Amino acid sequence: LSDTLIIQFSRQMYSLTKAGVPMLSALHGLSQSTKNVTLAETIRNVTTSLEAGRDLATSFSEHPEIFSLFYVSMIRIGETTGKLEDIFIQLARYMERDKRTRDQIKSALRYPSFVLIAIGIAVAIINLFVIPTFASVFAKFGSELPWATLILLNTSNFTVAHWQELLGILVVVFFGIKHYIKTDEGRYRWDKYKLKLPLAGDIIYRGTLARFSRLFAMSTGAGVPLITALTVVGKALDNSYV
């Protein structure tokens, strides 16, 4: 579910609760007016949970794929302090700023990613097609070639002879790394390493710090105790190392 839909939902909830509309009526109206099927079904489930006697934060927490831990925690604070409408608008504003930051990071990383992919494709084409053509030309000269040229020719010959095995190894390594990153240890190591990547690492680091600052400021501003705020924000960040 896109962040834009959650932002829109939060703003609508702020407007309705600010206007004094009962919570069940507000949710029921939104479930009927929301065009996204997944969000509409989630709102209906939240309404059912409220009718069963649960509080709003608990009802939201039953849908972690839609509402993050931080979102649920802030809703719980809003219910406790009686400032639920203020929490909704703060969440909407935070998510809008966070989305802009992530979009800027993606935009900044897009160009170097394309460059690296283009370089990889170019190296593969050179090894498989270009160098073998020159190899036949050099063979006709019969002269001794420089060591650098010999390395290129031997590398190309090996690539042409074993490209299926090399491709298989690359696929296995790719999915192996992907699986490892999904583990707790792998994710921790990758999140720590990517902060040190050339060029991209500094961008990711600044973006993560900006997100932490906004989350922490929002938590403490809502009256959350310091230790609780750090715990909630730590779980809400997308970098396990930080």
Disulfide bonds with the S-S distance in Angstrom:
none
